[in-house]
Amino acid sequence: MRWVDEDAPVNETLAIEVGPPVCTRPFGSLNELGDEASTAVLRVARQFAAKYGLKHVIDVSSGIAAMHVCVGAISPGWMST
């Protein structure tokens, strides 16, 4: 099974160089939920750490982000090449 078609033509033009921009306004604040929600997230993280006797807790936004953190934590040799 081939994952990449080596015979396919390669386009050397970057997407940013052609056509209109996809996003025309800023994404917004990183804290759109407000201070109350941020405080709630911190409270849950602290409760989780206390329940399981953990010194550190990392909050992530999705399962994929959690997998990235896990892979980074084990630091496999193939990632450093």
Buried (B, 14 or more C-beta within 10 A) or exposed (E): EEEEEEEEEEEEEEEEEEEEEEEEEEEEEEEEEEEEEEEEEEEEBEEEEEEEEEEEBEEEEEEEEEEEEEEEEEEEEEEEE
